[in-house]
Amino acid sequence: MAQVLTPLFDPGFSNNSFGFRSGRNGQQAVRQVQSIICNGYRIAVDIDLSKFFDRVNHDLLMSLLGRKIKDQRVMQLIGRYLRAGVMDNHCLTETREGVPQGGPLSPLLANIMLNPLDKELEKRGHRFARYADDFIILVRSLRAGKRMLHSISQYLRG
């Protein structure tokens, strides 16, 4: 499924997104950050979305997927994948949020979920690099960094 869906979604992903993408890697993200620093943006707002993979909202993710996937059978299959549950001490626990970590489709789903954040940062003119659920936004001053942290926290809360 990831092999079929990746060409559909990947071209729309931000150039500032480096995790789980063909031809992109962590070293490139580091080089991008170094380049931004060389251009005078020396204050880093470093954000790690705590337990991101465990907390992905299924409804929001399915809505984002539905913008490009028109085949309801594919949507149903992804929904079943998300709700498949987790085995814990020989007991199946229902999953109502999150994406299965280590699953072949999960990295793509994470990028689909985080792409609107990337696009919002770009729209605001920020310089950043994202690798999976970790990202660094670089600004010129401590004051701008504090404003950025507050602003991005508000955005992420919804």
N, CA, C and O atoms as a DFTB+ gen file, in Angstrom:
632 C
 N C O
     1  1       0.825      -1.186       0.000
     2  2       0.000       0.000       0.000
     3  2       0.873       1.255       0.000
     4  3       0.586       2.215      -0.715
     5  1       1.941       1.245       0.804
     6  2       2.839       2.406       0.863
     7  2       3.449       2.684      -0.512
     8  3       3.626       3.840      -0.894
     9  1       3.769       1.623      -1.252
    10  2       4.371       1.802      -2.573
    11  2       3.402       2.459      -3.552
    12  3       3.831       3.182      -4.451
    13  1       2.129       2.222      -3.394
    14  2       1.130       2.811      -4.277
    15  2       0.802       4.239      -3.838
    16  3       0.635       5.122      -4.679
    17  1       0.708       4.469      -2.517
    18  2       0.283       5.770      -2.013
    19  2       1.403       6.815      -1.987
    20  3       1.136       8.009      -2.119
    21  1       2.644       6.378      -1.820
    22  2       3.757       7.337      -1.735
    23  2       3.838       8.248      -2.953
    24  3       3.956       9.460      -2.775
    25  1       3.782       7.728      -4.195
    26  2       3.842       8.640      -5.348
    27  2       2.658       9.611      -5.419
    28  3       2.756      10.661      -6.054
    29  1       1.565       9.270      -4.784
    30  2       0.395      10.141      -4.767
    31  2       0.591      11.322      -3.806
    32  3       0.179      12.444      -4.098
    33  1       1.224      11.055      -2.659
    34  2       1.352      12.079      -1.621
    35  2       2.711      12.777      -1.584
    36  3       2.773      13.983      -1.343
    37  1       3.791      12.050      -1.817
    38  2       5.141      12.597      -1.628
    39  2       5.425      13.873      -2.429
    40  3       6.062      14.781      -1.895
    41  1       4.984      13.980      -3.672
    42  2       5.281      15.221      -4.416
    43  2       4.718      16.486      -3.759
    44  3       5.223      17.580      -4.007
    45  1       3.697      16.354      -2.938
    46  2       3.110      17.508      -2.270
    47  2       3.746      17.831      -0.931
    48  3       3.397      18.827      -0.298
    49  1       4.681      16.992      -0.495
    50  2       5.327      17.228       0.791
    51  2       6.320      18.379       0.693
    52  3       6.843      18.682      -0.379
    53  1       6.563      19.000       1.815
    54  2       7.477      20.129       1.908
    55  2       8.914      19.715       1.618
    56  3       9.334      18.605       1.945
    57  1       9.657      20.621       1.001
    58  2      11.094      20.388       0.808
    59  2      11.848      20.438       2.124
    60  3      13.022      20.072       2.178
    61  1      11.188      20.887       3.193
    62  2      11.798      20.959       4.515
    63  2      11.575      19.689       5.325
    64  3      11.988      19.614       6.482
    65  1      10.928      18.691       4.734
    66  2      10.637      17.414       5.383
    67  2      11.642      16.367       4.890
    68  3      11.759      16.122       3.689
    69  1      12.359      15.756       5.829
    70  2      13.431      14.843       5.441
    71  2      13.242      13.407       5.909
    72  3      13.923      12.512       5.407
    73  1      12.346      13.159       6.846
    74  2      12.210      11.822       7.417
    75  2      11.338      10.905       6.590
    76  3      10.292      11.312       6.084
    77  1      11.776       9.663       6.455
    78  2      10.985       8.609       5.819
    79  2      10.618       8.918       4.383
    80  3       9.528       8.574       3.925
    81  1      11.532       9.572       3.668
    82  2      11.257       9.897       2.274
    83  2      12.413       9.432       1.415
    84  3      13.578       9.572       1.790
    85  1      12.087       8.884       0.274
    86  2      13.096       8.400      -0.660
    87  2      13.998       9.553      -1.110
    88  3      13.518      10.618      -1.496
    89  1      15.293       9.325      -1.054
    90  2      16.254      10.326      -1.487
    91  2      16.488      11.427      -0.468
    92  3      17.171      12.407      -0.766
    93  1      15.938      11.287       0.720
    94  2      16.117      12.289       1.782
    95  2      16.561      11.566       3.051
    96  3      16.214      10.408       3.281
    97  1      17.335      12.276       3.867
    98  2      17.838      11.635       5.085
    99  2      18.183      12.677       6.148
   100  3      18.083      13.882       5.918
   101  1      18.583      12.192       7.295
   102  2      18.925      13.052       8.419
   103  2      20.112      13.961       8.146
   104  3      20.136      15.104       8.603
   105  1      21.098      13.465       7.407
   106  2      22.267      14.295       7.093
   107  2      21.863      15.517       6.271
   108  3      22.401      16.607       6.466
   109  1      20.924      15.334       5.364
   110  2      20.451      16.470       4.568
   111  2      19.724      17.480       5.459
   112  3      19.848      18.688       5.255
   113  1      18.980      16.998       6.428
   114  2      18.294      17.898       7.364
   115  2      19.320      18.709       8.152
   116  3      19.150      19.912       8.351
   117  1      20.377      18.049       8.596
   118  2      21.440      18.738       9.343
   119  2      22.115      19.784       8.456
   120  3      22.380      20.897       8.908
   121  1      22.392      19.439       7.207
   122  2      23.010      20.411       6.293
   123  2      22.096      21.610       6.062
   124  3      22.569      22.743       5.969
   125  1      20.792      21.366       5.968
   126  2      19.861      22.474       5.785
   127  2      19.901      23.393       7.010
   128  3      19.938      24.615       6.865
   129  1      19.894      22.817       8.202
   130  2      19.954      23.619       9.423
   131  2      21.254      24.419       9.456
   132  3      21.244      25.598       9.810
   133  1      22.367      23.795       9.095
   134  2      23.662      24.502       9.060
   135  2      23.610      25.684       8.097
   136  3      24.126      26.760       8.399
   137  1      22.994      25.484       6.952
   138  2      22.879      26.552       5.960
   139  2      22.039      27.712       6.489
   140  3      22.377      28.877       6.277
   141  1      20.957      27.393       7.168
   142  2      20.095      28.435       7.739
   143  2      20.869      29.216       8.807
   144  3      20.753      30.439       8.889
   145  1      21.648      28.517       9.614
   146  2      22.465      29.165      10.651
   147  2      23.468      30.115      10.006
   148  3      23.677      31.227      10.492
   149  1      24.082      29.679       8.921
   150  2      25.051      30.527       8.221
   151  2      24.413      31.800       7.665
   152  3      25.110      32.784       7.413
   153  1      23.108      31.785       7.475
   154  2      22.386      32.962       6.984
   155  2      21.881      33.857       8.120
   156  3      21.044      34.734       7.903
   157  1      22.394      33.630       9.327
   158  2      22.092      34.525      10.439
   159  2      20.954      34.114      11.348
   160  3      20.597      34.857      12.263
   161  1      20.384      32.960      11.121
   162  2      19.291      32.472      11.976
   163  2      19.919      31.527      13.000
   164  3      20.093      30.337      12.738
   165  1      20.252      32.066      14.153
   166  2      21.067      31.317      15.108
   167  2      20.321      30.840      16.351
   168  3      20.888      30.114      17.168
   169  1      19.074      31.232      16.503
   170  2      18.273      30.777      17.633
   171  2      17.379      29.641      17.142
   172  3      16.613      29.802      16.192
   173  1      17.490      28.492      17.805
   174  2      16.748      27.304      17.380
   175  2      15.584      27.025      18.325
   176  3      15.748      26.967      19.544
   177  1      14.418      26.856      17.737
   178  2      13.250      26.371      18.467
   179  2      13.156      24.893      18.093
   180  3      12.733      24.539      16.992
   181  1      13.560      24.042      19.032
   182  2      13.658      22.604      18.796
   183  2      12.425      21.926      19.368
   184  3      12.182      21.988      20.574
   185  1      11.651      21.284      18.517
   186  2      10.382      20.698      18.947
   187  2      10.346      19.210      18.608
   188  3      10.587      18.802      17.471
   189  1      10.039      18.417      19.626
   190  2       9.822      16.984      19.461
   191  2       8.381      16.730      19.865
   192  3       8.012      16.949      21.018
   193  1       7.578      16.279      18.944
   194  2       6.162      16.039      19.225
   195  2       6.040      14.753      20.045
   196  3       5.972      13.653      19.496
   197  1       6.014      14.913      21.340
   198  2       5.998      13.805      22.290
   199  2       4.890      12.799      21.973
   200  3       3.721      13.164      21.843
   201  1       5.272      11.549      21.853
   202  2       4.341      10.450      21.592
   203  2       3.456      10.694      20.370
   204  3       2.301      10.272      20.331
   205  1       4.011      11.376      19.384
   206  2       3.256      11.707      18.175
   207  2       2.597      10.477      17.559
   208  3       1.398      10.487      17.281
   209  1       3.382       9.413      17.343
   210  2       2.859       8.229      16.660
   211  2       1.730       7.575      17.463
   212  3       0.842       6.948      16.885
   213  1       1.762       7.718      18.791
   214  2       0.726       7.139      19.647
   215  2      -0.548       7.973      19.677
   216  3      -1.604       7.478      20.070
   217  1      -0.455       9.233      19.266
   218  2      -1.579      10.152      19.452
   219  2      -2.218      10.657      18.161
   220  3      -3.061      11.552      18.213
   221  1      -1.850      10.124      17.034
   222  2      -2.422      10.579      15.766
   223  2      -3.943      10.397      15.798
   224  3      -4.446       9.311      16.085
   225  1      -4.648      11.462      15.503
   226  2      -6.107      11.450      15.463
   227  2      -6.559      10.768      14.170
   228  3      -6.284      11.252      13.072
   229  1      -7.255       9.640      14.315
   230  2      -7.667       8.865      13.143
   231  2      -8.604       9.642      12.226
   232  3      -8.478       9.567      11.004
   233  1      -9.540      10.386      12.802
   234  2     -10.498      11.134      11.976
   235  2      -9.794      12.183      11.122
   236  3     -10.074      12.319       9.932
   237  1      -8.871      12.927      11.747
   238  2      -8.134      13.944      10.997
   239  2      -7.273      13.299       9.915
   240  3      -7.229      13.787       8.785
   241  1      -6.587      12.205      10.252
   242  2      -5.750      11.512       9.272
   243  2      -6.595      11.002       8.109
   244  3      -6.213      11.161       6.950
   245  1      -7.736      10.392       8.408
   246  2      -8.591       9.872       7.339
   247  2      -9.116      11.007       6.461
   248  3      -9.278      10.835       5.253
   249  1      -9.376      12.149       7.057
   250  2      -9.814      13.313       6.285
   251  2      -8.713      13.769       5.326
   252  3      -8.978      14.065       4.161
   253  1      -7.483      13.822       5.822
   254  2      -6.353      14.205       4.962
   255  2      -6.145      13.188       3.840
   256  3      -5.868      13.566       2.701
   257  1      -6.278      11.920       4.156
   258  2      -6.133      10.871       3.140
   259  2      -7.237      10.974       2.091
   260  3      -6.991      10.804       0.897
   261  1      -8.457      11.256       2.554
   262  2      -9.600      11.319       1.659
   263  2      -9.524      12.437       0.635
   264  3     -10.261      12.421      -0.352
   265  1      -8.651      13.400       0.852
   266  2      -8.489      14.484      -0.124
   267  2      -7.871      13.977      -1.421
   268  3      -8.081      14.562      -2.483
   269  1      -7.110      12.888      -1.333
   270  2      -6.457      12.363      -2.543
   271  2      -6.891      10.951      -2.897
   272  3      -6.823      10.555      -4.061
   273  1      -7.333      10.190      -1.913
   274  2      -7.744       8.805      -2.166
   275  2      -9.255       8.783      -2.360
   276  3     -10.009       9.081      -1.433
   277  1      -9.687       8.438      -3.542
   278  2     -11.122       8.424      -3.849
   279  2     -11.722       7.024      -3.772
   280  3     -12.944       6.878      -3.742
   281  1     -10.886       6.001      -3.741
   282  2     -11.362       4.621      -3.676
   283  2     -11.704       4.275      -2.221
   284  3     -10.816       4.178      -1.374
   285  1     -12.995       4.090      -1.944
   286  2     -13.438       3.822      -0.576
   287  2     -12.905       2.499      -0.035
   288  3     -12.770       2.340       1.178
   289  1     -12.600       1.544      -0.920
   290  2     -12.030       0.274      -0.449
   291  2     -10.643       0.494       0.143
   292  3     -10.284      -0.130       1.142
   293  1      -9.868       1.378      -0.469
   294  2      -8.534       1.704       0.059
   295  2      -8.675       2.431       1.391
   296  3      -7.935       2.158       2.336
   297  1      -9.626       3.355       1.461
   298  2      -9.855       4.084       2.710
   299  2     -10.279       3.122       3.829
   300  3      -9.822       3.254       4.965
   301  1     -11.137       2.170       3.516
   302  2     -11.569       1.188       4.517
   303  2     -10.402       0.333       4.983
   304  3     -10.287       0.026       6.169
   305  1      -9.543      -0.048       4.061
   306  2      -8.379      -0.860       4.412
   307  2      -7.440      -0.094       5.355
   308  3      -6.938      -0.653       6.330
   309  1      -7.213       1.173       5.056
   310  2      -6.363       1.993       5.933
   311  2      -7.025       2.146       7.301
   312  3      -6.350       2.078       8.328
   313  1      -8.325       2.350       7.319
   314  2      -9.053       2.440       8.586
   315  2      -8.901       1.178       9.417
   316  3      -8.719       1.249      10.633
   317  1      -8.973       0.037       8.775
   318  2      -8.787      -1.238       9.490
   319  2      -7.359      -1.365      10.011
   320  3      -7.131      -1.861      11.114
   321  1      -6.411      -0.914       9.212
   322  2      -4.997      -0.930       9.632
   323  2      -4.822      -0.092      10.895
   324  3      -4.140      -0.505      11.833
   325  1      -5.437       1.078      10.914
   326  2      -5.301       1.968      12.073
   327  2      -5.980       1.400      13.318
   328  3      -5.502       1.604      14.434
   329  1      -7.077       0.699      13.131
   330  2      -7.854       0.190      14.269
   331  2      -7.561      -1.273      14.598
   332  3      -8.281      -1.884      15.387
   333  1      -6.511      -1.840      14.002
   334  2      -6.232      -3.269      14.149
   335  2      -6.009      -3.691      15.592
   336  3      -6.235      -4.852      15.932
   337  1      -5.577      -2.786      16.437
   338  2      -5.356      -3.118      17.839
   339  2      -3.913      -3.501      18.123
   340  3      -3.093      -3.647      17.217
   341  1      -3.632      -3.658      19.403
   342  2      -2.287      -3.986      19.862
   343  2      -2.373      -5.163      20.817
   344  3      -3.241      -5.198      21.689
   345  1      -1.477      -6.127      20.656
   346  2      -1.417      -7.256      21.586
   347  2      -0.567      -6.851      22.786
   348  3       0.574      -6.417      22.629
   349  1      -1.128      -6.996      23.982
   350  2      -0.424      -6.686      25.215
   351  2      -0.728      -7.793      26.209
   352  3      -1.866      -7.957      26.648
   353  1       0.317      -8.560      26.561
   354  2       0.141      -9.712      27.467
   355  2      -0.962     -10.653      26.989
   356  3      -1.852     -11.030      27.751
   357  1      -0.882     -11.020      25.717
   358  2      -1.830     -11.948      25.092
   359  2      -3.261     -11.418      25.068
   360  3      -4.208     -12.191      24.925
   361  1      -3.419     -10.111      25.208
   362  2      -4.735      -9.477      25.194
   363  2      -4.764      -8.436      24.073
   364  3      -3.865      -7.599      23.982
   365  1      -5.775      -8.485      23.236
   366  2      -5.904      -7.507      22.158
   367  2      -6.554      -6.242      22.705
   368  3      -7.659      -6.281      23.246
   369  1      -5.847      -5.110      22.555
   370  2      -6.362      -3.825      22.999
   371  2      -6.723      -3.004      21.770
   372  3      -5.920      -2.859      20.848
   373  1      -7.934      -2.472      21.768
   374  2      -8.417      -1.660      20.659
   375  2      -7.579      -0.381      20.525
   376  3      -7.159       0.198      21.527
   377  1      -7.340       0.051      19.287
   378  2      -6.632       1.314      19.065
   379  2      -7.606       2.335      18.500
   380  3      -8.206       2.124      17.446
   381  1      -7.755       3.441      19.214
   382  2      -8.650       4.518      18.796
   383  2      -7.886       5.726      18.295
   384  3      -8.468       6.645      17.719
   385  1      -6.582       5.725      18.515
   386  2      -5.727       6.803      18.020
   387  2      -4.336       6.229      17.783
   388  3      -4.021       5.127      18.233
   389  1      -3.516       6.982      17.076
   390  2      -2.144       6.564      16.804
   391  2      -2.021       5.749      15.533
   392  3      -3.006       5.298      14.949
   393  1      -0.768       5.577      15.129
   394  2      -0.462       4.711      13.991
   395  2       0.493       3.636      14.480
   396  3       1.332       3.901      15.340
   397  1       0.378       2.416      13.939
   398  2       1.249       1.328      14.390
   399  2       2.724       1.650      14.122
   400  3       3.128       1.811      12.971
   401  1       3.506       1.741      15.170
   402  2       4.923       2.039      14.995
   403  2       5.637       0.822      14.424
   404  3       5.413      -0.312      14.848
   405  1       6.487       1.085      13.469
   406  2       7.216       0.001      12.819
   407  2       6.470      -0.586      11.639
   408  3       7.024      -1.404      10.904
   409  1       5.240      -0.187      11.445
   410  2       4.476      -0.676      10.301
   411  2       4.961      -0.018       9.021
   412  3       5.439       1.115       9.061
   413  1       4.851      -0.697       7.888
   414  2       5.365      -0.148       6.634
   415  2       4.610       1.086       6.142
   416  3       5.162       1.874       5.374
   417  1       3.375       1.266       6.564
   418  2       2.587       2.406       6.124
   419  2       2.715       3.609       7.070
   420  3       2.445       4.743       6.674
   421  1       3.121       3.362       8.299
   422  2       3.161       4.401       9.330
   423  2       4.033       5.609       8.993
   424  3       3.602       6.735       9.244
   425  1       5.228       5.441       8.443
   426  2       6.029       6.627       8.109
   427  2       5.323       7.552       7.112
   428  3       5.362       8.773       7.266
   429  1       4.684       6.982       6.103
   430  2       3.948       7.792       5.131
   431  2       2.775       8.499       5.809
   432  3       2.533       9.682       5.567
   433  1       2.055       7.775       6.654
   434  2       0.919       8.371       7.353
   435  2       1.371       9.517       8.256
   436  3       0.677      10.528       8.372
   437  1       2.526       9.365       8.892
   438  2       3.067      10.436       9.739
   439  2       3.371      11.672       8.905
   440  3       3.050      12.788       9.313
   441  1       3.982      11.485       7.749
   442  2       4.288      12.636       6.891
   443  2       3.015      13.297       6.365
   444  3       2.954      14.520       6.242
   445  1       2.005      12.494       6.058
   446  2       0.728      13.056       5.614
   447  2       0.127      13.896       6.736
   448  3      -0.403      14.980       6.493
   449  1       0.209      13.399       7.943
   450  2      -0.363      14.096       9.094
   451  2       0.393      15.398       9.402
   452  3      -0.219      16.384       9.813
   453  1       1.710      15.406       9.206
   454  2       2.522      16.576       9.551
   455  2       2.690      17.561       8.397
   456  3       3.187      18.668       8.604
   457  1       2.288      17.181       7.199
   458  2       2.440      18.077       6.057
   459  2       1.701      19.406       6.230
   460  3       2.243      20.442       5.844
   461  1       0.491      19.422       6.791
   462  2      -0.160      20.727       7.003
   463  2       0.655      21.652       7.924
   464  3       0.660      22.867       7.727
   465  1       1.331      21.094       8.908
   466  2       2.209      21.895       9.773
   467  2       3.356      22.471       8.955
   468  3       3.667      23.656       9.070
   469  1       3.985      21.645       8.133
   470  2       5.073      22.123       7.275
   471  2       4.591      23.272       6.390
   472  3       5.262      24.296       6.261
   473  1       3.430      23.087       5.789
   474  2       2.898      24.108       4.877
   475  2       2.577      25.404       5.624
   476  3       2.771      26.492       5.083
   477  1       2.091      25.296       6.857
   478  2       1.812      26.482       7.660
   479  2       3.106      27.226       7.988
   480  3       3.151      28.454       7.913
   481  1       4.154      26.489       8.349
   482  2       5.446      27.122       8.636
   483  2       5.989      27.821       7.394
   484  3       6.522      28.927       7.480
   485  1       5.852      27.175       6.244
   486  2       6.303      27.794       4.991
   487  2       5.502      29.050       4.684
   488  3       6.062      30.071       4.284
   489  1       4.183      28.971       4.874
   490  2       3.309      30.113       4.610
   491  2       3.712      31.316       5.466
   492  3       3.632      32.462       5.022
   493  1       4.143      31.040       6.691
   494  2       4.567      32.101       7.608
   495  2       5.998      32.570       7.343
   496  3       6.486      33.501       7.984
   497  1       6.666      31.912       6.386
   498  2       8.016      32.328       6.003
   499  2       9.121      31.842       6.934
   500  3      10.209      32.417       6.943
   501  1       8.868      30.805       7.708
   502  2       9.873      30.312       8.656
   503  2      10.895      29.415       7.975
   504  3      10.610      28.757       6.975
   505  1      12.076      29.409       8.538
   506  2      13.162      28.541       8.078
   507  2      13.254      27.375       9.049
   508  3      13.436      27.570      10.251
   509  1      13.125      26.155       8.520
   510  2      13.062      24.984       9.393
   511  2      13.469      23.721       8.651
   512  3      13.624      23.707       7.430
   513  1      13.635      22.666       9.430
   514  2      13.843      21.328       8.891
   515  2      13.085      20.370       9.806
   516  3      13.129      20.491      11.030
   517  1      12.392      19.416       9.188
   518  2      11.660      18.406       9.969
   519  2      12.135      17.023       9.580
   520  3      12.287      16.709       8.399
   521  1      12.366      16.202      10.589
   522  2      12.682      14.796      10.385
   523  2      11.715      14.014      11.268
   524  3      11.847      13.999      12.491
   525  1      10.737      13.361      10.629
   526  2       9.686      12.631      11.345
   527  2       8.953      13.585      12.272
   528  3       8.412      14.592      11.816
   529  1       8.927      13.283      13.576
   530  2       8.182      14.134      14.512
   531  2       9.081      15.123      15.254
   532  3       8.666      15.706      16.256
   533  1      10.286      15.312      14.777
   534  2      11.222      16.290      15.345
   535  2      11.446      17.394      14.321
   536  3      11.659      17.121      13.140
   537  1      11.398      18.635      14.777
   538  2      11.715      19.705      13.849
   539  2      12.369      20.876      14.561
   540  3      12.172      21.101      15.756
   541  1      13.149      21.609      13.790
   542  2      13.854      22.783      14.287
   543  2      13.452      23.961      13.417
   544  3      13.543      23.921      12.190
   545  1      13.001      25.016      14.099
   546  2      12.684      26.273      13.426
   547  2      13.755      27.255      13.872
   548  3      14.002      27.409      15.068
   549  1      14.382      27.911      12.926
   550  2      15.464      28.844      13.257
   551  2      15.007      30.281      13.060
   552  3      14.375      30.620      12.059
   553  1      15.340      31.114      14.033
   554  2      14.974      32.527      14.015
   555  2      16.217      33.348      14.361
   556  3      17.258      32.796      14.717
   557  1      16.094      34.663      14.253
   558  2      17.257      35.535      14.457
   559  2      17.460      36.005      15.896
   560  3      18.573      36.380      16.265
   561  1      16.399      35.991      16.722
   562  2      16.554      36.536      18.071
   563  2      15.843      35.657      19.096
   564  3      14.962      34.868      18.754
   565  1      16.238      35.806      20.345
   566  2      15.611      35.071      21.426
   567  2      14.131      35.448      21.539
   568  3      13.275      34.593      21.765
   569  1      13.852      36.729      21.381
   570  2      12.464      37.199      21.435
   571  2      11.623      36.532      20.340
   572  3      10.502      36.093      20.598
   573  1      12.154      36.458      19.140
   574  2      11.450      35.799      18.032
   575  2      11.274      34.310      18.328
   576  3      10.247      33.723      17.986
   577  1      12.273      33.704      18.960
   578  2      12.185      32.296      19.324
   579  2      11.064      32.034      20.317
   580  3      10.329      31.055      20.194
   581  1      10.939      32.913      21.300
   582  2       9.862      32.765      22.293
   583  2       8.493      32.939      21.631
   584  3       7.554      32.195      21.915
   585  1       8.396      33.931      20.746
   586  2       7.133      34.137      20.017
   587  2       6.806      32.915      19.161
   588  3       5.660      32.469      19.100
   589  1       7.822      32.390      18.512
   590  2       7.637      31.225      17.644
   591  2       7.163      30.019      18.462
   592  3       6.235      29.320      18.058
   593  1       7.791      29.781      19.593
   594  2       7.408      28.641      20.426
   595  2       5.954      28.778      20.876
   596  3       5.199      27.807      20.842
   597  1       5.567      29.965      21.290
   598  2       4.181      30.203      21.704
   599  2       3.230      29.993      20.522
   600  3       2.213      29.312      20.650
   601  1       3.565      30.577      19.386
   602  2       2.719      30.508      18.201
   603  2       2.547      29.071      17.715
   604  3       1.435      28.655      17.390
   605  1       3.627      28.322      17.665
   606  2       3.548      26.956      17.152
   607  2       2.821      26.060      18.141
   608  3       2.125      25.126      17.742
   609  1       2.977      26.338      19.428
   610  2       2.240      25.570      20.443
   611  2       0.744      25.788      20.281
   612  3      -0.036      24.840      20.368
   613  1       0.341      27.032      20.045
   614  2      -1.072      27.351      19.819
   615  2      -1.583      26.633      18.571
   616  3      -2.671      26.058      18.585
   617  1      -0.808      26.664      17.505
   618  2      -1.212      26.010      16.261
   619  2      -1.408      24.509      16.480
   620  3      -2.388      23.933      16.008
   621  1      -0.485      23.885      17.188
   622  2      -0.549      22.433      17.393
   623  2      -1.725      22.027      18.290
   624  3      -2.257      20.925      18.158
   625  1      -2.116      22.896      19.176
   626  2      -3.258      22.602      20.051
   627  2      -4.576      22.649      19.278
   628  3      -5.587      22.103      19.720
   629  1      -4.548      23.303      18.127
   630  2      -5.724      23.278      17.285
   631  2      -6.481      24.517      17.238
   632  3      -7.498      24.593      16.549
